[in-house]
């Protein structure tokens, strides 16, 4: 028996939609939203009807009836910390997302849109591995300040999907392997996957880990505090410095790694220095991620959009190949990962989890 699955991934300026037969993509579309359209809405949640209509119009244009779907799966938003898995969308989850109880983000609309369309199709709706997946070891949560506990925020959807895909490719179970996975994109997260759990990972959003095309990563706290006080900066400004206006864009004025590599090829020594520093930082955090397994690492995997760069991945390999073999699986593959999560439940491979 095959299952037709609708996948919905809302972003800040687009809604990605795809239809899968089991885990094979039938078609997909990036439904763009102009700044003028988005700016008409005072909050993200107010965009719900607008995005819903866009999706439904697209499905009509493709001759697809909602009742043909076996499941609808949406990108998980900002929720309370969860263990990894595919979650049945329920009223409690929808309430938390509708009221932005744990933060506001376009991905919050994923579950709400999925449930709304699933109600038309009379089929189940799910989310898979939201960014708030938290499987940290207890000692990994502690910092030098008792009032500050480390929070888990990383590219859980792609990291988990890539890990399971790799395990299957070598005829092993994900739960049998120790993996280090570095998601290399606008933000960078490096996770230690120890026997099926991400027991250590940098908070890729709020100022931890290697700097990236748009994020500051770890900086010396004293110097950062001095700059905040000198500039009398607002919390909003500080958060934008950490995520959105840090890393490559702060140094070089661009978030595009391809542009940086073009500059380097043209002889830009400053661009080369900054880019090499980012690569060095990525490698440093990969090495640190070997600690929870005491160095017993089966494989290092480089994934995410920037992993398409052979210049970058070859250099990272030079730094970290002494730890374990390195495999490159480029791209984010979020739509595929969402479909795979829903399919595992539909096919009985794993049960859907409850949001409690």
GUGUFI-346360 format. One line per field, with one value per residue: x, y, z of N, C-alpha, C in turn. Coordinates in steps of 0.001 Angstrom, whole numbers. Layout:
n_px X, ...
n_py Y, ...
n_pz Z, ...
ca_px X, ...
ca_py Y, ...
ca_pz Z, ...
c_px X, ...
c_py Y, ...
c_pz Z, ...
This chain:
n_px 835, 537, 1225, -76, 1339, 1134, 3304, 4321, 6151, 6642, 8318, 9958, 9522, 8285, 6315, 6975, 5817, 4982, 4168, 4230, 4635, 4667, 7947, 8863, 9222, 6586, 5799, 6786, 6614, 7690, 6073, 6066, 6142, 5658, 7398, 5693, 3183, 3466, 4010, 1581, 398, 34, 1088, 2746, 952, -1334, -1067, -2165, -4651, -4092, -1815, -2885, -4851, -3162, -1851, -4007, -5002, -2832, -2845, -5276, -4632, -2959, -4618, -5160, -6864, -7713, -8733, -7360, -5078, -3089, -1875, -960, 1831, 3597, 6144, 7711, 7267, 8228, 8194, 7651, 10543, 11355, 11668, 13218, 11285, 8223, 5361, 1960, -314, -2049, -4666, -3465, -855, -1470, -2614, -411, 1228, -410, -606, 1963, 3541, 6087, 7674, 7861, 7670, 7895, 7717, 5973, 3503, 3383, 2356, -241, -1332, -1075, -2812, -5220, -5643, -5588, -7920, -9810, -9218, -9733, -7689, -4725, -2490, 843, 3930, 7520, 10491, 11087, 12833, 13287, 13999, 15274, 17677, 19737, 22479, 22384, 24671, 25542, 23904, 24566, 26080, 28633, 27243, 24699, 22124, 21824, 20983, 21949, 20316, 18733, 18836, 18689, 19454, 17505, 15722, 16975, 19435, 18697, 17350, 19369, 21163, 19732, 19364, 21987, 22720, 21024, 22094, 24421, 23521, 22982, 21597, 20422, 20439, 22575, 24893, 27599, 27701, 28957, 27445, 27480, 25620, 25663, 24830, 22980, 22917, 24941, 25069, 26462, 26260, 26485, 25650, 24791, 24331, 21684, 20692, 20875, 23195, 24804, 25042, 25610, 23894, 22458, 21247, 21225, 23828, 26144, 28716, 30380, 31069, 28983, 27530, 25574, 25459, 26755, 27927, 29985, 31394, 33831, 32667, 33052, 34110, 31962, 29947, 30981, 30805, 28040, 27280, 28675, 27500, 24913, 22870, 19762, 17706, 16609, 18378, 20717, 20043, 19765, 22377, 23504, 22106, 21554, 22883, 25517, 28731, 29817, 28445, 28730, 31470, 32083, 29943, 28153, 26011, 26405, 28143, 29167, 29685, 31720, 33717, 34161, 35245, 37603, 38902, 39443, 41459, 41058, 42310, 41417, 38812, 39519, 40883, 38850, 37013, 38538, 38850, 36228, 35904, 37879, 36775, 34436, 35578, 36819, 34607, 33522, 35516, 35288, 32806, 33314, 33846, 31705, 31468, 33856, 35703, 35040, 33921, 31884, 31370, 31757, 29580, 28949, 26631, 23836, 23351, 25804, 27532, 27727, 29957, 33028, 35499, 35266, 34424, 36539, 38633, 37695, 37739, 40502, 41165, 39681, 39683, 41239, 39720, 37480, 36113, 34928, 31886, 30114, 27011, 25283, 23000, 19692, 17254, 14662, 11920, 11885, 12740, 10593, 8533, 9553, 9463, 6681, 5963, 7235, 5601, 3071, 3604, 4039, 6539, 7420, 5810, 3540, 4326, 3035, 2164, 2871
n_py -1204, 2215, 5573, 8798, 11853, 15086, 17793, 20572, 23491, 26310, 29394, 32555, 34211, 32595, 29663, 26398, 23657, 20261, 17164, 13793, 10389, 7860, 7978, 9246, 12066, 13625, 16097, 19522, 22874, 26206, 28544, 31822, 34776, 38138, 40962, 43109, 41871, 40243, 42146, 43277, 41987, 42077, 40199, 36978, 34846, 35933, 35568, 33200, 32523, 33658, 32188, 29620, 29812, 30208, 27713, 25962, 26907, 26293, 23469, 22945, 23871, 21855, 19768, 18212, 16580, 17235, 15032, 12901, 12540, 10654, 11571, 14714, 16711, 19089, 21610, 21693, 24078, 26653, 25204, 23622, 22001, 18904, 15341, 13608, 12826, 11888, 13753, 13625, 16086, 18044, 19555, 20914, 21430, 23080, 25227, 26246, 27061, 28869, 30958, 31736, 30754, 29857, 31420, 33374, 32489, 31853, 29140, 28221, 28192, 25861, 23437, 24276, 24898, 22351, 20796, 22033, 21525, 18763, 18266, 18695, 16624, 14500, 13016, 12014, 14427, 15705, 16754, 16886, 16332, 19115, 22316, 22533, 20104, 18225, 16444, 16491, 15479, 15488, 16761, 18300, 20439, 22249, 25357, 27808, 29639, 29489, 30433, 30346, 28056, 25761, 25698, 23625, 24105, 23548, 22295, 20117, 18605, 18114, 17050, 14687, 13270, 12912, 11403, 9003, 8223, 7799, 5689, 3675, 3341, 1959, -336, -411, 311, 3459, 3841, 2355, 3659, 6036, 9288, 12317, 15187, 17881, 20562, 22775, 25839, 28899, 29253, 27350, 24133, 21715, 18468, 15826, 12643, 10153, 6885, 7149, 9437, 12995, 14074, 16186, 19460, 22532, 25598, 26812, 29161, 31282, 32343, 30489, 28210, 27649, 30607, 31697, 32094, 34046, 34258, 34956, 33167, 31665, 34080, 36007, 36554, 38744, 40854, 41137, 41947, 44429, 45861, 45929, 47525, 49903, 50699, 50939, 49102, 47766, 44910, 43746, 44616, 43376, 40666, 40508, 40994, 38615, 36671, 36853, 39230, 38626, 36895, 35944, 37973, 40176, 40616, 40671, 41607, 39981, 37085, 34982, 32199, 31347, 33701, 34700, 32802, 33329, 35892, 35260, 33688, 35688, 36982, 38252, 38819, 39393, 38329, 35667, 35161, 35500, 33532, 31197, 31267, 30791, 28151, 26892, 27246, 25712, 23154, 22964, 22757, 20400, 18620, 18940, 17791, 15131, 14429, 13501, 10794, 9842, 9865, 7748, 7552, 6817, 7964, 11104, 13543, 15891, 18302, 20261, 23466, 24796, 22730, 21924, 23100, 22194, 23220, 24149, 21794, 20015, 21240, 21155, 18399, 17952, 18942, 17302, 14588, 12846, 12016, 10478, 8769, 10910, 11917, 13511, 14919, 16870, 19729, 20675, 19324, 19360, 19009, 16365, 15099, 15625, 14218, 11627, 11262, 11263, 9054, 6931, 6616, 6098, 3697, 2003, 1736, 3226, 4539, 7354, 10194, 11756, 15094, 16328
n_pz 0, -849, 251, 30, 727, 2003, 2297, 4202, 4544, 6086, 5561, 6214, 3960, 2149, 1336, 1312, -492, -965, -2588, -1800, -2761, -678, 183, -2018, -3980, -5686, -6778, -6212, -4859, -4462, -2854, -3182, -1125, -1229, 203, 527, 686, 2980, 4926, 5381, 7450, 10936, 12751, 12723, 13004, 11989, 9318, 8577, 7133, 4654, 3783, 3814, 1785, -414, -542, -975, -3430, -5046, -4887, -6147, -8699, -9464, -9673, -7426, -4880, -1499, -56, -1003, 428, 2669, 4883, 6384, 6793, 8696, 9095, 12212, 14813, 17200, 20144, 23370, 24881, 23306, 22887, 20153, 17199, 15422, 15728, 16614, 15710, 17983, 20041, 22170, 21283, 19086, 20421, 21870, 19735, 18355, 20136, 20337, 22457, 23110, 21606, 18563, 15198, 11674, 11143, 13037, 11882, 10463, 11666, 12206, 9698, 8539, 10121, 9559, 6823, 6907, 8292, 6341, 4708, 6271, 7563, 9411, 11001, 11263, 12906, 12552, 14251, 15436, 15795, 18482, 19572, 22220, 23661, 25377, 27448, 31044, 32263, 30192, 30123, 32073, 33024, 33841, 35304, 37620, 37130, 34433, 32135, 29661, 26519, 24103, 20717, 17460, 14116, 13982, 12387, 9830, 10708, 12113, 10087, 8167, 9648, 10066, 7449, 6619, 8347, 7408, 4876, 5326, 6330, 9068, 12338, 13374, 16118, 16933, 16412, 16789, 15942, 14513, 13490, 11358, 10574, 8022, 7277, 6917, 9626, 11890, 13197, 15354, 16171, 18578, 18075, 19955, 20050, 19047, 20263, 20554, 22343, 22890, 21633, 19961, 20714, 18069, 17508, 19429, 20029, 20311, 19514, 16272, 14301, 11589, 8245, 8982, 11730, 14985, 16786, 19358, 21470, 23305, 26474, 28220, 26598, 24841, 26585, 27367, 24929, 24633, 26823, 26291, 23898, 24670, 23970, 22739, 23659, 21365, 19363, 20221, 19965, 17198, 16462, 17283, 15807, 12557, 11905, 12270, 12035, 8759, 7370, 9029, 8936, 6172, 4741, 3377, 3210, 1635, 927, -1478, -2857, -1253, -1734, -4418, -4260, -2913, -4816, -6593, -5378, -2908, 95, 2690, 2723, 2419, 4818, 6764, 5966, 6207, 8946, 9800, 8885, 10426, 12981, 12744, 12502, 14997, 16732, 15818, 16617, 19403, 19769, 19847, 22401, 24229, 23482, 24138, 22119, 20515, 17642, 14943, 12435, 10773, 9603, 7115, 6350, 5017, 3321, 2684, 2535, -51, -1036, -2117, -1578, 1056, 2457, 1952, 3324, 5959, 6302, 6308, 8811, 10645, 10033, 11476, 13580, 12752, 9825, 7161, 5788, 3183, 2873, 1176, 1362, 2609, 2562, 3722, 3107, 2208, 4561, 6295, 4999, 5216, 7989, 8506, 6959, 8290, 10475, 9296, 8008, 10060, 11131, 13272, 16233, 16430, 18381, 21403, 22148, 25093
ca_px 0, 1296, 611, 148, 1628, 1329, 4320, 4234, 7282, 6570, 9461, 9603, 9050, 7749, 5791, 7336, 4783, 5329, 3364, 5060, 4095, 5573, 9040, 9303, 8551, 5829, 6075, 6919, 6536, 8020, 5088, 6714, 5330, 6402, 7481, 4485, 2089, 3728, 3969, 189, -68, 734, 1801, 2886, -260, -2347, -832, -2677, -5620, -3386, -982, -3791, -5432, -2091, -1635, -5183, -5030, -1795, -3308, -6309, -3961, -2325, -5658, -5028, -7937, -7246, -9149, -6445, -3906, -3088, -1394, -392, 2894, 4099, 7381, 7471, 7652, 8813, 7381, 8450, 11551, 10792, 12586, 13079, 10240, 7080, 4322, 582, -741, -3245, -5173, -2505, 201, -2019, -2787, 917, 1722, -1295, -335, 3425, 3893, 7525, 8350, 7173, 8471, 7046, 7521, 4822, 2321, 3433, 1410, -1605, -1747, -1202, -4030, -6383, -5850, -5895, -9331, -10568, -8902, -10041, -6508, -3896, -1505, 2034, 5172, 8673, 11769, 11204, 14125, 13409, 14357, 16207, 18092, 21035, 22845, 22247, 25863, 25713, 23011, 25082, 27077, 29289, 26290, 23542, 20867, 21813, 21077, 22052, 19115, 18969, 18173, 19584, 18806, 17169, 15039, 17941, 20438, 18125, 17060, 20642, 21719, 18991, 19632, 23338, 22701, 20380, 22981, 25467, 22795, 23055, 20555, 20868, 20631, 23809, 26034, 28021, 27924, 29022, 26819, 27591, 24727, 26356, 23923, 23024, 23384, 25694, 24955, 27300, 25673, 27004, 24559, 25312, 23383, 20321, 20310, 21800, 23523, 25514, 24941, 25632, 22671, 22824, 20469, 21418, 25171, 27040, 29215, 31172, 30327, 28410, 27238, 24773, 25388, 27994, 28530, 30570, 32343, 34252, 31526, 33426, 34176, 30610, 29235, 31492, 30224, 26621, 27165, 29148, 26542, 23562, 22098, 18501, 17699, 16345, 19627, 21662, 19642, 20074, 23831, 23809, 21491, 21072, 23875, 26831, 29465, 30330, 27815, 29314, 32842, 32265, 28770, 27356, 25768, 26532, 29473, 29656, 30262, 32996, 34698, 34475, 36173, 38894, 39509, 39889, 42600, 40668, 42967, 40588, 37764, 40134, 41179, 37598, 36442, 39351, 38548, 34951, 36174, 38631, 35827, 33591, 36389, 37011, 33394, 33411, 36429, 34701, 31642, 33761, 34054, 30713, 31680, 35269, 36435, 34592, 33015, 31812, 31376, 31447, 28777, 28794, 25389, 23414, 23560, 27201, 28286, 27954, 31269, 34127, 36594, 35024, 34385, 37878, 39436, 37218, 38257, 41912, 41228, 38979, 39717, 41913, 38718, 36653, 35872, 34019, 30970, 29432, 25642, 24910, 21604, 18886, 16316, 13653, 10668, 12104, 12799, 9232, 7804, 10070, 8948, 5275, 5892, 7619, 4418, 2023, 3995, 4168, 7936, 7493, 4535, 3512, 4432, 2035, 2688, 2361
ca_py 0, 3466, 6678, 10139, 12722, 16511, 18372, 22038, 24072, 27774, 30229, 33963, 34838, 31587, 28417, 25278, 22630, 19114, 15946, 12588, 9032, 7283, 8931, 9741, 13330, 13688, 17466, 20500, 24259, 27238, 29610, 33037, 35836, 39390, 41744, 43934, 41011, 39816, 43309, 43638, 41261, 42552, 39092, 35784, 34031, 36572, 35145, 31850, 32401, 34016, 31056, 28506, 30026, 29978, 26270, 25332, 27294, 25517, 22086, 22956, 24017, 20576, 18747, 17327, 16700, 16969, 13717, 11862, 12447, 9754, 12378, 16031, 16957, 20454, 21911, 21994, 25427, 26861, 24524, 23251, 21001, 17600, 14345, 13457, 11941, 12408, 14054, 13893, 17451, 18025, 20879, 21577, 21946, 24198, 26347, 26816, 27725, 29994, 32056, 31945, 30575, 29640, 32268, 33582, 32163, 31404, 27695, 27949, 27988, 24555, 22498, 24817, 24682, 20911, 20306, 22604, 20785, 17379, 18189, 18570, 15321, 13491, 12191, 12529, 15481, 15511, 17506, 15992, 16862, 20574, 22872, 22465, 18760, 18340, 15145, 16751, 14862, 16457, 17575, 19223, 21590, 23156, 26370, 28374, 30487, 28636, 30974, 30175, 26664, 25629, 25262, 22932, 24682, 23190, 21842, 18738, 17903, 17608, 16200, 13367, 12588, 12518, 10324, 7762, 7864, 7247, 4384, 2725, 3107, 1001, -1468, -346, 1092, 4751, 3700, 1601, 4423, 7325, 10153, 13772, 15774, 19339, 21197, 23988, 26704, 30265, 28948, 26096, 23351, 20517, 17602, 14493, 11670, 9003, 5766, 7574, 10672, 14121, 14319, 17466, 20254, 23968, 26356, 27457, 30376, 32392, 32723, 29418, 27410, 28379, 31640, 31170, 33217, 35133, 34178, 35328, 32043, 31950, 35183, 36199, 37197, 40045, 41849, 41341, 42744, 45804, 46482, 46175, 48664, 51106, 51092, 51007, 48383, 47157, 43457, 43429, 44826, 42341, 39388, 40573, 40832, 37201, 35860, 37683, 40236, 38205, 35996, 36445, 39231, 41250, 40847, 40836, 42223, 39022, 35779, 33995, 31596, 31276, 35011, 34795, 31993, 34065, 36965, 34647, 33299, 36920, 37510, 39005, 38192, 39554, 37327, 34359, 35043, 35320, 32243, 30158, 31302, 30096, 26725, 26462, 27175, 24530, 21979, 22953, 22268, 18983, 17906, 18963, 16898, 13753, 14214, 12640, 9380, 9573, 9693, 6581, 8117, 5965, 8759, 12532, 13861, 17311, 18464, 21659, 24114, 25151, 21496, 21773, 23669, 21250, 23975, 24159, 20445, 19427, 21836, 20590, 17029, 18018, 19184, 16377, 13189, 12016, 11546, 9443, 9048, 12029, 11788, 14761, 14753, 18288, 20131, 20624, 18219, 19419, 18412, 14921, 14661, 15653, 13093, 10376, 11137, 10855, 7701, 5947, 6374, 5471, 2328, 1210, 1609, 3809, 5158, 8808, 10635, 12719, 16355, 16446
ca_pz 0, -887, 976, -509, 1871, 1725, 3164, 4242, 5276, 5984, 5888, 6406, 2725, 1237, 1903, 441, -482, -1804, -2486, -1883, -2710, 314, 393, -3336, -4303, -6935, -7230, -5129, -5302, -3488, -2992, -2690, -536, -1321, 1437, 619, 1154, 4363, 5823, 5662, 8624, 12141, 13384, 11877, 13072, 11137, 7931, 8409, 6037, 3416, 3362, 3549, 451, -1392, -661, -1576, -4844, -5728, -5016, -7187, -10006, -9781, -9736, -6266, -3894, -131, 430, -1495, 1289, 3825, 6014, 6105, 7770, 8655, 9818, 13616, 15208, 18523, 21137, 24534, 24521, 22981, 22351, 18700, 16714, 14679, 16711, 16202, 16030, 18822, 20431, 23068, 20415, 18315, 21350, 22136, 18525, 18025, 21068, 20357, 23870, 23258, 20635, 17297, 14015, 10566, 11221, 13909, 11045, 9814, 12271, 12106, 8311, 8309, 10766, 8872, 5574, 7280, 8692, 5094, 4123, 7300, 7745, 10509, 10719, 12088, 12747, 12697, 14742, 15414, 16200, 19944, 20034, 23341, 24196, 25988, 28716, 32152, 32506, 29061, 30331, 33097, 32681, 35020, 36033, 37964, 36596, 32979, 31703, 28210, 25815, 22841, 19541, 16352, 12887, 14345, 11300, 8861, 11355, 12396, 8819, 7556, 10473, 9790, 6056, 6571, 9008, 6491, 3727, 5714, 6918, 10528, 12979, 13905, 17560, 17181, 15931, 17324, 14788, 14659, 12305, 11269, 9599, 7590, 6531, 7446, 10973, 11914, 14430, 15372, 17176, 18869, 18086, 20682, 20115, 18753, 20965, 20390, 23753, 22958, 20411, 20244, 20434, 16809, 17311, 20366, 20419, 20732, 18402, 15279, 13583, 10355, 7347, 9543, 13188, 15655, 17482, 20672, 21587, 24692, 27128, 28789, 25523, 24327, 27589, 27278, 23741, 24910, 27732, 25597, 22871, 25255, 22962, 23149, 23540, 19965, 18627, 20645, 19371, 15769, 16355, 17464, 14748, 11458, 11515, 12737, 11156, 7488, 6963, 9838, 8487, 4732, 4132, 2609, 3829, 559, 928, -2861, -3163, -532, -2453, -5650, -3858, -2595, -6097, -7254, -4656, -1717, 1237, 3883, 2611, 2651, 6247, 7500, 5569, 6842, 10382, 9990, 8705, 11606, 14089, 12522, 12819, 16450, 17378, 15471, 17516, 20751, 19778, 20067, 23840, 24901, 23156, 24468, 20867, 19746, 16637, 13752, 11203, 10790, 8418, 6806, 5603, 4904, 2029, 2399, 2309, -1490, -1357, -1930, -956, 2496, 3040, 1894, 4386, 7229, 6362, 6705, 10255, 11549, 9577, 12486, 14547, 12124, 8404, 6913, 4657, 2844, 2355, 1120, 1244, 3828, 2339, 4779, 2647, 2227, 5956, 6832, 4410, 5793, 9349, 8433, 6394, 9312, 11304, 8477, 7653, 11275, 11539, 14615, 16617, 16587, 19770, 21857, 22678, 26472
c_px 864, 494, 943, 242, 1823, 2289, 4273, 5365, 7247, 7882, 9030, 9027, 8506, 7117, 6111, 6307, 5227, 4343, 4302, 4169, 5077, 6715, 9615, 8506, 7860, 5999, 6182, 6869, 6918, 7071, 5650, 5704, 6153, 6414, 6231, 3309, 2269, 3576, 2551, -314, 718, 1528, 1872, 1594, -1382, -2193, -1513, -3608, -4963, -2569, -1841, -4378, -4407, -1877, -2799, -5293, -3996, -2253, -4379, -5663, -3286, -3332, -5617, -6145, -7384, -7588, -8268, -5252, -4122, -2620, -926, 628, 3432, 5401, 7028, 7990, 8298, 7845, 8225, 9476, 10941, 11907, 12280, 11917, 9215, 5916, 2972, 228, -2034, -3590, -4199, -1366, -278, -2209, -1453, 1438, 896, -1018, 1163, 3978, 5384, 8326, 7597, 8120, 7528, 6767, 6379, 3558, 2265, 2397, -28, -2154, -1979, -2506, -5277, -6681, -6199, -7356, -10238, -10399, -9320, -8909, -5683, -2934, -368, 3016, 6314, 9880, 11879, 12544, 14363, 13684, 15471, 16472, 19435, 21245, 22729, 23476, 26109, 24866, 23626, 26112, 27698, 28431, 25045, 22222, 20764, 22026, 21109, 20741, 19506, 18158, 19095, 18772, 18426, 16584, 16039, 18972, 19910, 17876, 18334, 21259, 21049, 19239, 21011, 23367, 22111, 21302, 24093, 24860, 22994, 21858, 21155, 21219, 21881, 25067, 26327, 28429, 28142, 28473, 26907, 26662, 25306, 25423, 24074, 23400, 24071, 25481, 25759, 26817, 26415, 25816, 25107, 24219, 21935, 19842, 21348, 22139, 24283, 25377, 25006, 24262, 22964, 22128, 20961, 22837, 26014, 27466, 30055, 30372, 29993, 28140, 26449, 24696, 26757, 28687, 29073, 31547, 32749, 33236, 31861, 33464, 32786, 29804, 29676, 30888, 28751, 26463, 27598, 28128, 25127, 22548, 20819, 18610, 17477, 17610, 20640, 21331, 19916, 21578, 24208, 23300, 20894, 22105, 25266, 27543, 29959, 29741, 28353, 30707, 32922, 31047, 27929, 27156, 25995, 27967, 30048, 30292, 31624, 34066, 35103, 35464, 37567, 39632, 40051, 41026, 42289, 41210, 42151, 39459, 38315, 40395, 39906, 37003, 37212, 39105, 37226, 35147, 36899, 37700, 34892, 34348, 36601, 35805, 33103, 34299, 35859, 33529, 32029, 33881, 33006, 30878, 33099, 36075, 36007, 33492, 33056, 31941, 31120, 30707, 28644, 27570, 25003, 23837, 25010, 28047, 28422, 29332, 32376, 35332, 36476, 35090, 35757, 38755, 39006, 37741, 39712, 42051, 40743, 39059, 40427, 40922, 37946, 36544, 34814, 33201, 30274, 28075, 25042, 23410, 20861, 17804, 15183, 12332, 10762, 12077, 11414, 8413, 8248, 9547, 7500, 5152, 6262, 6436, 3345, 2325, 4185, 5588, 8153, 6149, 4660, 3588, 3331, 2738, 2083, 3088
c_py 1246, 4572, 8000, 11104, 14153, 17074, 19890, 22577, 25596, 28439, 31678, 34604, 33829, 30455, 27313, 24169, 21493, 17982, 14764, 11358, 8234, 8301, 9431, 10996, 13238, 15055, 18370, 21902, 25178, 28415, 30882, 34036, 37125, 40093, 42586, 43113, 40652, 40972, 43787, 43016, 41687, 41462, 37921, 34981, 34614, 36192, 33815, 31706, 32664, 32821, 29830, 28620, 29774, 28477, 25608, 25668, 26510, 24075, 21967, 23015, 22724, 19433, 17757, 17609, 16417, 15566, 12582, 11654, 11442, 10471, 13724, 16306, 18363, 20588, 22285, 23370, 25474, 26338, 24277, 22192, 19611, 16619, 14167, 12546, 12651, 12549, 14274, 15319, 17370, 19438, 21631, 22188, 23173, 25430, 27033, 27605, 28963, 31206, 32340, 31799, 30411, 30433, 32318, 33313, 31645, 29910, 27311, 27659, 26586, 23586, 22975, 24620, 23196, 20374, 20795, 21845, 19336, 17219, 18087, 17178, 14166, 12481, 12751, 13621, 15378, 16676, 16529, 16791, 18389, 21034, 22729, 21053, 18880, 16959, 15280, 15923, 15904, 17343, 18567, 20474, 22659, 24128, 26882, 29346, 29663, 29134, 30822, 28707, 26618, 25109, 24619, 23605, 24450, 22676, 20365, 17964, 17307, 16694, 14789, 12586, 12079, 11351, 8991, 7276, 7218, 5850, 3323, 2368, 2110, -207, -1566, 426, 2378, 4633, 2904, 2440, 5649, 8208, 11590, 14360, 17286, 19832, 22566, 24803, 28130, 30272, 27599, 25408, 22075, 19633, 16296, 13556, 10384, 7954, 6246, 8806, 11753, 14627, 15619, 18169, 21724, 24573, 27224, 28782, 31545, 32577, 31623, 28643, 28231, 29530, 31119, 32333, 34353, 35136, 34330, 34144, 32461, 33111, 35306, 37090, 38589, 41140, 42162, 42211, 44202, 46537, 46812, 47427, 49968, 51623, 51263, 50329, 47781, 45643, 43044, 43560, 43742, 41015, 39367, 40460, 39357, 36355, 36772, 38669, 39907, 37367, 36641, 37803, 40408, 41612, 41302, 41396, 41296, 37755, 34645, 33453, 31503, 32598, 35178, 33995, 32642, 35187, 36405, 34269, 34503, 37605, 38309, 38292, 38300, 38515, 35934, 34132, 34749, 33943, 31093, 30113, 30592, 28588, 26158, 26299, 25980, 23268, 21849, 22368, 20820, 18157, 17839, 18001, 15434, 13419, 13301, 11147, 8929, 9213, 8509, 7020, 7240, 6768, 10224, 12832, 15371, 17469, 19941, 22266, 24391, 23897, 21164, 22292, 22665, 21929, 23894, 22752, 19770, 19954, 21301, 19169, 17012, 18154, 17999, 14903, 12281, 11429, 10352, 9740, 10141, 11759, 13121, 14425, 16156, 18517, 20004, 19556, 18183, 18779, 16885, 14388, 14632, 14482, 11765, 10160, 10680, 9412, 6643, 5616, 5633, 4001, 1434, 1014, 2173, 4436, 6669, 9146, 11647, 13944, 16566, 17548
c_pz 0, -216, 279, 665, 1381, 2763, 3057, 5107, 5129, 6380, 5952, 5155, 1715, 2031, 911, 624, -1396, -1567, -2710, -2011, -1869, 540, -931, -3687, -5663, -7568, -6004, -5715, -4147, -3715, -2364, -2147, -548, 30, 1633, 1157, 2626, 5343, 6123, 6969, 9863, 12852, 12414, 11863, 12216, 9669, 7591, 7205, 4687, 2901, 3042, 2141, -640, -1635, -1383, -3061, -5650, -5925, -6093, -8571, -10447, -9872, -8602, -5266, -2495, 358, -86, -569, 2419, 5075, 5496, 7195, 7579, 9422, 11255, 13979, 16578, 19578, 22386, 24116, 24374, 22632, 20870, 18348, 15857, 15655, 16046, 16618, 16830, 19266, 21324, 22254, 19648, 19183, 21622, 20934, 18192, 18894, 21206, 21772, 24089, 22224, 19323, 16130, 12935, 10622, 12156, 13104, 10435, 10349, 12102, 10698, 8031, 8900, 10032, 7583, 5870, 7693, 7467, 4493, 5034, 7437, 8894, 10042, 11724, 11942, 13005, 13187, 14636, 15970, 17700, 20448, 21081, 23925, 24922, 27250, 29826, 32359, 31378, 29226, 31237, 32537, 33980, 35802, 36342, 37408, 35074, 32644, 30180, 27633, 24493, 21742, 18351, 15169, 13042, 13168, 10323, 9511, 11596, 11097, 8165, 8326, 10157, 8370, 5926, 7188, 8086, 5336, 4044, 6446, 8425, 11051, 13521, 15390, 17930, 16947, 16792, 16149, 15251, 13366, 12391, 10173, 9280, 6704, 7000, 8904, 10931, 13248, 14281, 16511, 17334, 19027, 18692, 20822, 20014, 19462, 20709, 21784, 23964, 21615, 20800, 19954, 19222, 16586, 18157, 20883, 21006, 19507, 17441, 14689, 12193, 9397, 7982, 11071, 13825, 16299, 18834, 20577, 23053, 25397, 27671, 27741, 24977, 25289, 27542, 26083, 23937, 25768, 27068, 24599, 23378, 24322, 23547, 22993, 22084, 19123, 18946, 19980, 17865, 15526, 16431, 16302, 13692, 10965, 12051, 11697, 9878, 7121, 7764, 9338, 7033, 4003, 3277, 3420, 2839, 503, -476, -3274, -2491, -1269, -3777, -5358, -3585, -3875, -6853, -6487, -3410, -477, 2522, 3879, 2901, 4139, 7054, 7210, 6217, 8346, 10669, 9880, 9928, 12806, 13958, 12938, 14324, 17175, 17003, 16398, 18935, 20869, 19939, 21548, 24473, 24615, 23494, 23222, 20027, 18773, 15391, 12466, 11528, 9495, 8293, 5920, 5595, 3577, 1692, 2166, 826, -1901, -1075, -1297, 563, 3081, 3004, 3031, 5754, 7389, 6806, 8213, 11082, 11150, 10580, 13495, 13994, 10635, 8243, 5654, 4431, 2233, 2267, 1014, 2555, 3741, 3360, 4358, 2675, 3653, 6597, 6305, 5014, 7207, 9379, 7939, 7436, 10218, 10511, 8190, 8874, 11752, 12934, 14954, 16641, 18062, 20097, 22428, 24064, 27221
